[in-house]
Amino acid sequence: MMLLDIPWNVNPEIFNIGKFAIRWYGLLYASSFFFGYLIMARFFKKEKIPEAILDRLTLYMVLGTIIGARLGHCLFYEPGYYLANPLEILKIWHGGLASHGAAIGIFIALYLFAKKSKKSYMWILDRVAVVVALAAFFIRTGNLMNSEIYGVETSLPWGFVFLRNGETVPKHPTQIYEALAYLLVFILLYFIYIKKQGVIKSGLLFSLFMIFVFTFRFFVEFIKNDQVTFESGMMLNMGQWLSIPFVLFGIILLYFVLKKPAPE
């Protein structure tokens, strides 16, 4: 029986002028900040918070995301190479961003923002969690356009043959699996916020984000190719080990959130 599959050979560059190129990944990454800003602007307007605070928050978010994602990849996945060649860390255009590193970078950036702006740290995390879920959708879609971070061989009819990488057999398009999962998490969190008119238990949205996003990330790793060679033969790969503490923290936080009285 012939297997159905989807040949995938999309050019990661939308267009180029000389050595300057606009890539799908960069466009989608930028879109995550653009749409995230619009959503946060709606939240801030609803809660009567000055727009100047949002502009400052956006700057912290951008820096925390990019710096955290880059350092996360360098230190979690290829520490030997990057510690021996530290200047390579700055060459972000060569690729290499880690979502767990981005999460840590965002936590640190938002903590610094909370201290400076005198806003509750958890208040910020709840609202940022909504837009980060949407950002994850855009970023995984960008990975698809780059033909990267995909899964192992599959006989399912929607397997993708990533021709640009020299693949000849269909692989799980795990970028799509993750993108759709993160989009659903975004819709859920956004629905809860709108339904509650922004009056939610502190930590509710953030704890749900942690549980759903990183639980899915943990399980999808079982059908993904190893990102680096040292993961070969590991019972759990690096992405799974890094996901476990995020999930546990989310569960513990949700337990305490549900014990709180509902806000009036």
C-alpha positions in Angstrom: 0.0 0.0 0.0 1.4 3.4 -1.0 1.8 5.8 1.9 0.5 9.3 1.5 3.0 12.0 2.4 3.6 15.7 2.0 6.8 16.9 0.2 8.0 20.0 2.0 10.5 22.2 0.2 9.6 25.8 1.2 12.3 28.3 0.8 13.0 29.8 4.2 13.8 33.2 2.6 10.8 35.3 1.4 13.1 37.4 -0.8 16.6 38.8 -0.7 18.5 41.8 -2.0 22.1 40.9 -2.3 23.2 39.4 1.0 20.2 40.9 2.9 17.3 38.5 3.2 13.9 38.5 4.8 13.1 35.1 6.2 9.9 33.5 7.2 11.2 32.7 10.7 12.2 36.3 11.3 8.9 37.6 10.1 6.9 35.2 12.3 9.1 35.9 15.3 8.5 39.6 14.8 4.7 38.9 14.4 4.7 37.3 17.8 5.8 40.6 19.4 3.5 42.7 17.2 0.3 40.7 18.0 1.4 40.2 21.6 1.6 44.0 21.9 -1.9 44.5 20.5 -3.3 42.0 22.9 -1.5 43.4 25.9 -2.6 46.9 24.9 -6.2 45.7 25.1 -5.6 44.2 28.6 -3.9 47.4 29.8 -6.7 49.6 28.4 -9.4 47.4 30.1 -7.5 47.7 33.4 -6.8 51.4 32.9 -3.0 51.1 33.0 -0.9 53.8 31.1 0.4 52.7 27.7 3.9 53.9 28.7 4.1 51.0 31.1 3.3 48.6 28.3 6.0 50.1 26.1 8.5 49.5 28.9 7.2 46.0 29.4 7.6 45.2 25.7 11.2 46.2 25.8 11.9 43.9 28.7 10.1 41.1 27.0 12.0 41.4 23.8 15.4 41.4 25.5 14.5 38.6 27.9 13.2 36.4 25.1 16.0 36.8 22.7 18.9 36.8 25.2 17.3 33.9 27.2 16.6 31.8 24.1 20.1 32.2 22.7 21.9 31.6 26.0 19.6 28.6 26.6 20.6 26.9 23.4 24.3 27.6 23.9 24.4 26.5 27.5 21.8 23.6 27.5 22.6 22.0 24.2 26.1 22.8 23.1 28.0 24.3 26.2 31.4 22.8 25.2 31.4 24.5 21.8 30.1 27.9 22.9 32.3 28.1 26.1 35.3 27.4 23.9 34.1 29.9 21.3 32.2 32.6 23.3 32.0 35.1 20.4 29.8 32.6 18.5 27.1 33.2 21.1 26.6 36.6 19.6 26.0 35.2 16.1 22.3 34.7 16.6 21.8 34.7 12.8 23.5 31.3 12.6 20.5 29.8 14.4 20.1 28.2 17.8 17.3 29.4 20.1 15.8 27.3 23.0 12.3 27.8 24.2 13.2 26.8 27.8 16.0 29.4 27.8 13.5 32.0 26.5 11.1 31.1 29.4 13.9 31.6 31.9 14.9 34.8 30.2 11.3 36.1 30.3 11.0 35.2 34.0 14.1 37.2 34.9 13.1 40.1 32.7 9.6 40.3 34.1 10.9 40.1 37.7 13.2 43.1 37.0 10.3 44.9 35.3 8.0 44.2 38.3 10.5 45.7 40.7 11.0 48.8 38.7 7.3 49.4 37.9 6.1 48.4 41.3 3.6 45.9 39.8 2.8 42.5 41.2 5.1 39.9 39.6 2.2 37.3 39.4 -0.1 40.0 37.9 2.4 40.5 35.1 3.0 36.7 34.6 -0.7 36.0 34.2 -1.1 38.5 31.4 2.1 37.8 29.6 1.4 34.0 29.7 -1.5 34.7 27.2 0.7 36.4 24.6 3.6 34.0 25.1 1.4 31.1 24.2 0.5 32.9 20.9 4.2 33.7 20.4 5.0 30.0 20.7 2.5 29.3 17.9 4.3 31.8 15.6 7.8 30.5 16.5 7.0 26.8 15.8 5.4 27.9 12.5 8.7 29.6 11.7 10.5 26.3 12.5 8.3 24.6 10.0 9.2 27.2 7.3 12.9 26.5 8.2 12.4 22.8 7.9 13.9 22.3 11.4 13.0 20.7 14.7 10.8 17.9 13.2 10.1 14.4 14.3 11.1 10.9 13.6 9.9 8.7 10.6 6.2 8.1 10.5 3.8 6.1 8.4 0.9 8.4 9.1 -0.6 10.0 6.0 0.3 13.6 7.0 4.0 12.9 7.3 6.3 15.6 5.8 9.2 14.8 3.6 11.7 17.7 4.4 13.3 17.8 1.0 15.6 20.8 1.8 17.4 18.6 4.4 17.8 15.7 2.0 15.1 13.6 3.7 13.5 10.9 1.6 11.0 9.5 4.0 8.1 11.2 5.8 8.7 12.5 9.3 6.3 13.7 12.0 5.7 17.5 11.4 6.1 18.1 15.2 6.3 21.9 14.5 2.6 21.7 13.4 1.7 19.6 16.4 3.3 22.1 18.8 2.0 25.2 17.0 -1.6 24.0 17.1 -1.3 23.0 20.8 0.1 26.4 21.7 -2.6 28.1 19.7 -5.3 26.2 21.7 -3.6 27.2 25.0 -3.7 30.8 23.8 -7.4 30.6 23.0 -8.1 29.0 26.3 -6.2 31.6 28.4 -7.6 34.5 26.3 -11.1 33.2 26.7 -10.7 32.9 30.5 -9.4 36.5 30.8 -12.2 38.0 28.6 -14.9 35.9 30.4 -13.7 37.1 33.8 -13.2 40.7 32.5 -9.7 40.6 33.8 -10.7 39.8 37.3 -9.0 36.5 37.9 -7.3 34.7 40.7 -3.7 35.7 40.8 -1.6 33.0 39.2 -4.4 31.1 37.4 -3.5 31.9 33.8 0.2 31.5 34.5 -0.2 28.1 36.2 -2.4 26.8 33.4 0.1 28.0 30.8 3.0 26.2 32.6 1.0 22.9 32.9 -0.4 22.7 29.4 2.5 24.1 27.4 5.3 22.1 29.1 3.2 18.9 29.5 2.6 18.9 25.7 6.3 19.8 25.1 7.3 16.8 27.3 5.2 14.3 25.3 5.9 15.6 21.8 9.6 15.1 22.5 9.1 11.4 22.3 8.6 11.6 18.5 11.1 14.4 17.8 14.6 13.9 16.5 17.4 14.7 18.9 18.6 18.2 18.5 22.2 17.5 19.6 24.2 14.3 19.5 24.6 13.8 23.3 20.9 13.2 23.6 21.2 9.9 21.7 20.6 7.0 24.1 19.2 9.2 26.9 16.0 7.9 28.6 14.6 11.5 28.4 16.1 14.2 26.2 17.1 17.6 27.3 13.8 19.2 26.3 12.0 16.7 28.5 14.3 17.1 31.5 13.9 20.9 31.3 10.1 20.6 31.0 9.5 18.6 34.2 10.3 21.4 36.7 8.0 23.8 34.7 5.1 21.4 34.9 5.6 20.6 38.6 5.8 24.3 39.4 2.6 24.9 37.5 0.8 22.1 39.3 1.9 23.4 42.7 1.0 26.9 41.9 -2.4 25.9 40.6 -3.1 24.0 43.8 -2.5 27.2 45.9 -4.4 29.4 43.4 -7.5 27.2 43.7 -7.4 27.4 47.5 -7.7 31.2 47.3 -11.1 32.9 47.5 -12.5 34.2 44.2 -11.7 37.9 43.6 -14.6 40.2 43.7 
